[in-house]
Amino acid sequence: MRRALTVVASLALAGGVLAVPGTAAAQGRAVIPLSHPLWATPQAKVADSAPAAKLSFRVYLTMRDQAGADATARAVSDPSSPSFRRYLTPDQVRDRFAASDATLGAVRNWLSGSGFSIGDVPANRAYVEATGTTGQVEQAFGVDLARYRVDGQVLRAADRELSVPAALSDDVLGVIGVDQATALMKPDITDGSPSDVPPSDGFRNAPPCSAYYGEKTDTTDPAYRGQQRPYAPCGYTPAQLRSAYGLDKVRADGSGTTVAIVDAFASPTLYADAAEYARRNDPAHPLRQAQFAEKVFPANVDQEPPEACDAAGWYGEQTLDVEAVHAMAPGAKILYVGGSDCQDASLDEALNWIVAGHQADVISNSYGDAGEDIPAAEVRVWTQIAQQAAMEGIGVYFSSGDNGDEAARLGNPSADFPASDSWVTAVGGTSLAVGKDGRTLFETGWETGKSTLAGGVYGPAAYTSGSGGGTSVLFDEPFYQRGVVPDALAAQNQRGKARGRVVPDISAVGDPNTGFLVGQTQTFPDGVYYDQYRIGGTSLSSPVLAGIMAVSDSLTGFHHGFVNPVIYRAGAPAVRDVQHVDGAVMRVDYANSVDATGGLITSARELDWPGLTIHTTPGYDNVTGLGVPNGLAFLLLP
């Protein structure tokens, strides 16, 4: 099934909608490939969609000169190009590559003639938004909409491929929002708690834990694999992480740079929590109100919303992102942009708004789909947005995922999208040991094996979470990875295709067992109030790396934009290779996540656990990529 997806998706990426002889084309229609999810089968159907139910969707438009856009994005990002860092303004991108007035008018006229109300068109003319009823959508796109059961949810989808008038076949990049195929988008956040309680509910670290790596050693429990292990850190502070990555050696603090954070929804206490966190843990670097701004998109018109799109479940993600960026780059401005819900359609709307107006210089995105089995239209849309960001000199960073190569969940290894897109920087996770003096004792790949202690005996180690990585089946090997990524990795999963894009590109701390201290308003049994706890995930890695890049921009006096070609070319010493380290920490957790009334759970957490199909190795690997930023040498990237 995935192989078929790859072949058709590649075809769709090359040409948009297809006129198919003998089918829709016979009626003057053109089919949009892979606009019908494979899971929308008659057997999975639950009910028809209500004809009068309203929904909003977007028709994305193709660029006027896709080949020219490809060449321009590469030229401004490639150090070997004479156009390196000669970025375009949003107006220049629009004037050279955006849909023409004629194209825009034709699509709008078709939609309004089909009975839809038309929304605002973004500044970069990326799409036309329309609102109407389910019945109008079915008539306009030649489909029947129904509700289907998939992965524990009931989601809307068409019963066959969408089609558009053949006269518009060259103009339509894809249609987003008619189905809910991307409602499984999740934040890559890991608290490591035994019951995986979302951060919006109360969670606290149980003692004992260490102020720095190795401060306290567990001498009361049995040795784990022949050694008494240190207790896990309580959560690294901003000063500890700045020191570990060498940011304490420079005066630059991210001033002059804006870092945008994209997530779903918006926590009502987001700024207050981040400001309180800085006051308690980094008093020399307060988060001023003038440094922080928010834009939250209004709720979409959809009377058949997906079942699992919990706003509160994203609050911990947003808090982590803001606090981590400010911890690394306390002088940078932070722009939080919240999508109206957790679907790709809403998150790409938020991302496109930032890029269309060049609202930020660096964008951190800590979420993703499990694997790459997603609609081809979404792939095309995300790629077009990321490519425009590259042309404008905006760096787009995505967490690589928290489930290794996804083989355990999906049945086969896979990279996660959108991190697998060749025009973004995929950020993997590490396990980081910060010593008493704030320096790095070691840093290894994050893949955790957990052995729970019961009756004085450790149980068998089982995988809990780890840095996402793998080889894409959607994207061919990009120019910047050639000659750097090992052949065995680039050819993995390709099944006769050309070499593929491999993730991650670079890494930073992500292991929740050596994670970051965050502060958030949470719901506890005795009330709702601010408290602090340790957290991790590549949701931590991405904003940490985004903050480091903001400091680098501030120090060098220019914006690095899409940095992949630079870091693959620079290599050592700018990027420090990450290699396997045998290590483990002891963790004590509250069974109920908040206090000792429910008992304690003690476990050994093995670092860079070897029981996986991806491994940390010398040189480039699919756990940590090229490695981690290496202090001043990285900050001074050309």
C-alpha positions in Angstrom: 0.0 0.0 0.0 2.8 2.4 0.9 4.6 1.7 -2.4 1.5 2.6 -4.4 1.2 5.8 -2.4 4.8 6.7 -3.2 4.4 6.2 -6.9 1.2 8.2 -7.2 2.4 10.9 -4.8 5.5 11.5 -6.7 3.5 11.9 -9.9 1.2 14.3 -8.1 4.0 16.3 -6.8 5.3 16.8 -10.3 2.1 18.0 -11.9 -0.9 18.8 -9.7 -4.2 17.5 -10.9 -4.4 14.9 -13.7 -6.9 14.6 -16.5 -7.8 10.9 -16.6 -9.2 9.7 -20.0 -12.3 7.7 -19.8 -13.3 8.9 -16.3 -13.9 12.4 -15.0 -12.1 13.9 -18.1 -14.9 12.5 -20.3 -17.1 15.1 -18.6 -14.6 17.9 -18.9 -13.2 17.2 -15.4 -9.7 16.6 -14.0 -9.0 14.2 -11.1 -6.8 15.3 -8.1 -4.6 12.2 -7.4 -4.8 10.7 -3.9 -7.5 13.0 -2.8 -9.4 9.9 -1.6 -7.9 8.4 1.5 -7.2 4.7 1.2 -8.9 4.1 4.6 -12.2 5.5 3.3 -13.6 2.1 2.2 -17.2 0.9 2.1 -16.4 -1.5 5.0 -15.2 1.5 7.2 -18.2 3.7 6.4 -20.2 4.8 9.4 -22.7 7.2 8.0 -23.3 9.7 5.2 -22.4 13.3 5.9 -25.4 15.6 6.5 -26.0 17.5 3.2 -26.7 20.8 5.0 -23.7 20.6 7.3 -21.3 23.5 6.7 -17.5 23.3 6.2 -14.7 25.5 5.0 -11.9 24.3 2.6 -9.1 25.8 0.6 -8.1 25.4 -3.0 -4.4 25.8 -3.2 -3.0 27.3 -6.4 0.1 26.2 -8.3 3.0 28.6 -8.8 3.4 30.2 -12.1 7.0 29.0 -12.6 7.7 26.0 -10.4 11.0 25.2 -12.0 12.1 28.8 -11.4 11.0 28.6 -7.8 13.0 25.4 -7.3 16.1 27.0 -8.7 15.7 30.2 -6.7 15.1 28.4 -3.4 18.3 26.4 -4.0 20.4 29.3 -5.2 19.7 31.5 -2.2 20.4 28.6 0.2 23.4 27.0 -1.5 26.8 28.3 -0.3 28.3 27.5 -3.7 25.8 29.7 -5.6 26.5 33.3 -6.6 23.0 34.1 -5.4 23.7 32.7 -1.9 21.6 34.6 0.7 20.2 37.1 -1.9 16.8 36.5 -0.4 13.6 37.7 -2.0 11.0 39.8 -0.3 7.4 38.4 0.0 6.4 40.9 -2.8 9.1 39.6 -5.1 8.1 36.0 -4.5 4.5 36.9 -5.2 5.3 38.9 -8.3 7.5 36.2 -9.8 5.9 33.0 -8.8 2.4 33.4 -7.3 -0.8 32.6 -9.2 -1.7 35.3 -11.7 -4.8 37.5 -11.5 -6.4 35.5 -14.3 -5.8 32.2 -12.4 -7.1 33.6 -9.2 -10.2 35.0 -10.9 -11.0 31.8 -12.7 -10.8 29.7 -9.5 -12.8 32.3 -7.5 -15.5 32.5 -10.2 -15.8 28.7 -10.3 -16.2 28.5 -6.5 -18.7 31.4 -6.2 -20.6 30.0 -9.2 -20.9 26.7 -7.3 -22.6 28.5 -4.5 -19.7 28.9 -2.1 -18.9 32.1 -0.1 -15.3 33.2 -0.7 -13.0 34.2 2.0 -9.9 36.4 2.0 -6.9 35.4 -0.2 -3.6 35.5 1.6 -0.9 38.0 0.5 1.1 35.3 -1.4 -2.0 34.1 -3.3 -1.4 30.6 -2.1 -5.0 29.6 -1.9 -8.7 30.6 -2.2 -10.8 29.8 0.8 -14.4 28.8 0.5 -17.3 28.0 2.8 -20.4 26.0 1.9 -22.5 22.9 2.6 -21.6 19.3 2.3 -24.0 19.0 -0.6 -22.4 21.9 -2.4 -19.0 20.3 -2.0 -20.2 17.0 -3.3 -21.7 18.7 -6.4 -18.6 20.8 -7.0 -16.0 18.1 -6.7 -18.1 15.1 -8.0 -18.0 13.0 -4.9 -20.1 11.7 -2.0 -18.9 12.7 1.5 -19.3 10.2 4.4 -18.0 9.5 7.9 -15.5 6.6 8.2 -13.9 4.9 11.1 -10.1 5.0 11.2 -7.6 4.6 14.0 -10.2 4.9 16.7 -11.8 8.1 15.2 -14.7 8.8 12.9 -13.5 11.2 10.1 -15.1 12.7 7.0 -13.8 11.8 3.6 -14.9 11.5 0.0 -15.8 8.2 -1.5 -13.5 8.7 -4.5 -10.9 11.1 -5.9 -12.0 14.8 -6.0 -12.2 16.4 -9.5 -12.3 19.9 -10.8 -13.1 21.4 -14.1 -10.5 20.5 -16.7 -9.9 24.1 -17.5 -8.5 24.6 -14.0 -6.3 21.4 -14.1 -3.1 23.4 -14.4 -4.0 25.8 -11.7 -5.1 23.7 -8.7 -2.3 22.4 -6.5 -4.7 20.6 -4.2 -7.8 20.9 -2.1 -7.4 20.9 1.7 -10.2 20.6 4.3 -12.9 18.6 2.4 -11.8 15.5 4.2 -10.3 15.1 7.7 -7.5 12.7 6.7 -4.9 14.7 8.6 -6.7 14.9 11.9 -4.2 12.6 13.5 -1.5 15.4 13.7 0.1 15.3 17.2 2.6 17.3 19.1 6.0 15.6 19.6 6.0 16.1 23.3 7.0 13.5 25.9 6.7 13.9 29.7 7.8 10.4 30.3 5.2 9.8 33.0 4.1 6.2 33.6 0.5 6.9 32.5 1.4 9.4 29.8 -0.7 12.0 31.4 -1.1 15.1 29.1 0.6 18.2 30.5 -2.7 20.1 30.9 -3.4 17.7 33.8 -1.2 18.0 36.9 2.3 16.3 36.7 5.2 16.6 39.0 8.6 15.0 39.3 9.0 12.7 42.3 12.1 13.0 44.4 14.9 12.1 44.4 16.2 13.8 41.3 19.5 15.7 40.6 20.2 19.3 40.1 22.8 18.3 37.5 23.8 15.0 35.9 25.5 12.8 38.5 24.7 14.9 41.5 22.9 12.1 43.3 23.4 8.3 42.8 20.9 5.7 43.7 22.6 3.5 46.3 19.5 2.1 47.9 18.1 0.1 44.9 19.8 -2.9 43.2 22.5 -2.0 40.7 21.2 -1.9 37.1 23.4 -3.9 34.8 26.1 -4.1 37.4 26.3 -0.4 38.2 24.7 2.0 40.7 23.1 4.7 38.4 22.6 8.4 38.9 19.2 9.8 39.5 17.7 11.6 36.5 18.1 15.4 36.5 15.1 17.3 37.9 15.0 19.3 34.7 17.8 21.5 33.2 17.4 25.2 33.6 17.9 27.9 30.9 21.4 28.7 32.2 22.4 25.0 32.1 21.3 24.6 28.5 22.9 27.8 27.3 26.1 26.7 28.9 25.9 23.2 27.4 25.6 24.6 23.9 28.2 27.4 24.3 25.7 30.3 24.2 27.1 31.6 27.5 30.4 32.4 25.7 28.9 35.1 23.5 27.1 38.4 24.1 24.6 37.8 21.4 21.2 36.8 22.7 19.0 36.6 19.7 18.2 40.4 19.6 17.1 41.5 16.1 15.5 38.1 15.3 11.9 37.0 15.6 11.2 33.3 16.2 7.7 32.1 15.4 6.1 29.1 17.0 3.3 27.2 15.3 0.9 25.0 17.3 -2.8 24.3 17.5 -5.1 26.5 19.6 -3.7 28.8 22.3 -3.3 28.4 26.0 -5.0 31.2 27.9 -2.0 31.4 30.3 0.7 31.1 27.7 2.5 34.4 28.2 1.8 34.5 32.0 3.3 31.1 32.5 6.4 31.8 30.3 7.0 35.1 32.2 6.6 33.5 35.5 9.0 30.7 34.5 11.7 33.2 33.5 11.2 35.1 36.7 11.7 32.0 38.8 14.5 30.3 36.8 16.2 33.0 34.7 15.7 36.3 36.5 18.4 38.1 34.6 16.4 37.5 31.4 12.8 38.3 31.9 10.3 37.7 29.1 9.0 41.2 28.5 5.5 41.8 27.1 7.0 43.7 24.2 9.0 40.6 23.2 5.9 38.4 22.9 3.0 38.5 20.4 0.2 36.1 19.5 -2.0 35.5 16.5 -4.7 32.8 16.9 -6.8 31.9 13.9 -10.6 31.7 14.5 -12.3 28.3 14.6 -13.0 26.9 11.1 -16.6 26.5 9.9 -17.0 22.7 10.2 -20.2 21.2 11.6 -18.6 17.7 11.5 -15.4 18.3 13.5 -13.0 15.4 14.1 -13.5 13.5 17.4 -9.9 13.9 18.7 -8.7 17.4 18.6 -8.3 18.4 22.3 -7.2 22.0 22.7 -6.0 21.5 26.3 -3.8 18.7 25.2 -1.7 21.2 23.2 -1.2 23.7 26.0 1.9 22.0 27.4 3.4 22.0 23.9 3.0 25.7 23.5 4.4 26.4 26.9 7.4 24.3 26.3 8.1 25.9 22.9 7.9 29.4 24.2 10.0 28.8 27.3 12.6 26.8 25.5 13.1 29.5 22.8 13.4 32.2 25.4 15.8 30.1 27.4 18.2 29.8 24.5 17.6 33.3 22.9 16.4 35.6 25.7 16.7 38.7 23.5 14.7 37.4 20.6 11.1 38.3 19.9 8.7 35.4 20.0 5.6 35.2 17.9 3.1 32.5 18.8 0.8 31.5 15.9 -2.1 29.2 16.8 -4.0 27.1 14.3 -7.7 26.9 14.7 -7.5 23.2 15.3 -5.1 20.3 15.1 -5.6 19.4 11.5 -2.9 19.9 8.9 -5.2 22.3 7.1 -5.2 24.7 10.0 -1.6 24.4 10.8 -0.5 25.0 7.2 -2.7 28.1 7.2 -0.8 29.4 10.2 2.5 28.6 8.7 1.6 30.2 5.4 0.5 33.4 7.1 4.0 33.7 8.7 5.7 33.1 5.4 3.4 35.2 3.2 4.2 38.3 5.3 7.7 37.3 6.5 6.5 37.7 10.0 9.5 35.8 11.5 13.1 34.8 10.6 13.0 31.4 12.3 9.9 29.1 12.7 9.8 26.2 15.1 7.2 23.5 14.6 7.0 20.7 17.2 4.3 18.4 15.7 4.0 15.9 12.9 2.1 12.9 11.4 3.0 9.3 12.2 4.8 8.4 9.1 4.2 9.7 5.6 0.9 8.0 4.7 -0.9 11.3 4.1 -2.8 13.0 1.2 -0.6 14.0 -1.7 -2.2 17.5 -1.7 -0.9 18.1 1.8 2.6 17.2 0.7 2.4 19.6 -2.2 1.0 22.4 0.0 3.6 22.1 2.9 6.4 21.9 0.3 5.3 25.0 -1.5 5.1 27.0 1.8 8.5 25.7 3.0 10.1 26.5 -0.4 8.7 30.1 -0.3 10.2 30.4 3.2 13.6 29.3 1.8 13.4 32.0 -0.9 12.7 34.6 1.7 15.5 33.5 4.1 13.3 32.0 6.7 14.5 28.9 8.5 11.7 26.3 9.1 12.4 23.7 11.8 10.4 20.6 12.5 10.8 18.0 15.3 11.6 14.6 13.8 9.2 12.7 16.0 9.3 10.7 19.3 8.8 7.2 18.1 12.1 6.2 16.5 11.5 4.9 13.0 7.8 4.2 13.6 8.2 0.5 12.9 6.5 -0.5 16.1 3.4 1.7 15.4 3.1 1.4 11.6 4.5 -2.1 11.0 7.3 -0.8 8.8 10.0 1.9 9.2 9.1 5.4 8.2 10.2 9.0 8.6 7.6 11.4 9.8 6.1 14.2 7.7 6.5 17.2 7.6 10.0 16.7 9.0 10.8 14.6 6.0 10.2 17.5 3.6 13.4 18.4 1.9 12.9 22.1 2.4 12.7 22.0 6.2 15.3 21.3 8.9 14.4 18.1 10.8 15.6 18.2 14.4 16.2 15.0 16.2 16.7 14.4 20.0 19.6 13.5 22.2 20.2 12.4 25.8 22.3 15.2 27.4 24.5 15.0 30.5 25.2 18.5 31.9 27.7 18.5 34.8 28.1 20.6 37.9 30.0 23.4 36.0 27.3 23.6 33.3 29.5 21.8 30.7 28.5 18.8 28.7 29.8 15.5 30.1 28.4 13.6 27.2 25.6 13.6 24.7 24.2 10.5 23.0 21.3 9.6 20.8 17.9 9.6 22.5 16.3 6.1 22.3 15.0 5.1 25.7 14.6 1.6 27.2 12.7 1.3 30.5 13.2 -1.4 33.1 10.7 -1.1 36.0 11.9 -2.3 39.4 9.4 -4.6 41.2 10.2 -6.9 44.1 13.8 -6.0 44.0 14.1 -7.2 40.4 14.3 -5.2 37.2 11.9 -6.2 34.5 12.9 -6.6 30.8 13.8 -3.4 29.1 11.0 -2.0 26.8 11.2 0.9 24.4 9.3 4.0 25.5 10.2 6.8 23.1 13.1 8.2 21.1 14.3 10.5 18.4 12.4 10.1 15.1 14.5 9.1 12.1 14.4 7.2 8.8 14.3 7.4 5.0 11.5 9.2 3.2 9.5 7.4 0.6 8.0 10.7 -0.6 11.2 12.8 -1.2 14.3 11.9 -3.2 17.7 12.6 -1.8 18.2 16.4 -1.7 21.4 17.9 -3.1 22.8 18.9 0.3 22.8 15.2 1.6 24.7 13.8 -1.4 28.1 12.5 -0.4 27.3 12.9 3.3 24.5 10.5 4.1 25.7 6.8 4.0 24.5 4.8 1.0 22.8 2.2 3.2 20.6 4.9 4.7 19.8 6.8 1.6 18.7 3.6 -0.2 16.6 2.3 2.6 12.9 2.0 2.0 13.2 3.0 -1.6 12.1 -0.3 -3.2 13.7 0.4 -6.5 13.4 4.2 -6.4 16.2 6.7 -6.3 17.9 7.5 -3.0 15.7 9.1 -0.5 15.8 12.0 1.9 16.9 10.9 5.4 16.0 12.5 8.7 17.0 14.1 11.0 19.4 16.8 9.9 20.7 17.9 13.3 19.8 17.3 16.9 19.6 18.8 20.4 18.5 17.7 23.8 15.2 15.8 23.7 15.3 12.9 26.2 12.7 13.6 28.9 15.0 11.7 31.3 17.6 14.4 30.8 15.0 17.0 29.9 14.1 20.6 30.4 12.4 22.2 33.4 9.1 23.9 32.3 6.5 25.8 34.2 2.8 25.7 33.3 -0.6 26.3 34.8 -2.1 22.8 35.4 -5.1 21.1 36.9 -4.3 19.4 40.2 -6.6 17.6 42.6 -6.5 20.7 44.9 -6.9 23.3 42.2 -5.6 25.0 39.1 -2.2 26.8 39.5 1.3 27.2 38.1 3.8 24.4 38.8 7.0 23.1 37.3 8.1 19.7 35.9 10.7 18.1 33.7 9.7 17.4 30.0 11.3 16.4 26.7 10.6 15.1 23.2 11.8 16.5 19.9 9.2 19.1 20.8 12.0 20.3 23.1 14.8 19.8 20.5 13.1 21.9 17.8 12.7 25.2 19.9 16.1 24.7 21.5 17.7 24.6 18.0 15.5 27.5 16.8 16.8 29.5 19.8 20.4 28.6 19.0 19.8 29.7 15.4 18.4 33.0 16.6 21.5 33.6 18.6 23.6 32.7 15.6 21.7 35.2 13.4 22.2 37.9 16.1 25.9 37.2 16.4 26.7 37.1 12.7 24.4 39.9 11.7 22.5 38.0 9.0 19.7 35.5 8.8 20.8 32.0 7.9 17.4 31.0 6.3 17.2 27.4 5.2 20.4 26.2 6.8 20.6 22.6 5.6 23.0 23.2 2.7 25.3 25.2 5.1 25.5 22.6 7.9 26.0 19.6 5.6 28.8 21.5 3.9 30.3 22.8 7.1 30.3 19.5 9.1 33.0 19.5 11.9 33.9 21.5 13.9 30.7 23.5 13.6 28.6 20.3 14.2 29.8 17.8 16.8 29.3 14.2 16.0 27.1 12.3 18.5 28.1 8.7 19.2 26.7 5.9 21.3 27.3 6.0 25.1 26.4 3.2 27.5 24.4 4.8 30.3 21.3 4.8 32.3 19.5 6.9 34.9 17.2 6.0 37.7 13.7 7.6 37.8 11.2 7.8 40.5 7.6 8.7 39.5 4.4 9.2 41.3 2.0 6.5 40.3 -0.8 9.1 40.1 1.5 11.7 38.5 1.1 14.3 41.3 1.9 13.0 44.8 2.9 9.9 46.7 -0.6 8.9 47.9 -0.8 6.4 45.0 2.7 5.0 45.6 5.9 5.4 43.7 7.3 3.7 40.6 11.1 3.2 40.3 12.6 2.4 36.9 16.0 2.4 35.2 16.0 4.4 31.9 18.7 3.2 29.6 20.1 5.8 27.3 20.5 5.2 23.6 18.9 1.8 24.0 20.2 -0.6 21.3 17.0 -2.6 20.9 15.8 -0.7 17.8 16.3 -0.7 14.0 17.9 2.8 14.0 21.2 3.4 15.8 23.6 6.2 16.9 26.8 5.6 15.0 30.0 7.6 14.1 29.3 10.1 11.4 25.8 10.8 10.0 23.1 8.5 11.5 19.3 8.4 11.4 18.9 9.1 15.2 20.9 12.4 15.5 21.7 13.3 11.9 24.9 15.2 11.5 25.2 15.7 15.3 24.6 18.7 17.6 25.6 22.4 17.5 29.2 22.8 18.7 29.4 26.1 20.5 31.0 29.1 18.9 32.0 27.2 15.8 28.3 26.6 15.1 27.2 30.1 16.1 29.6 31.5 13.6 28.3 29.5 10.6 29.0 31.4 7.4 
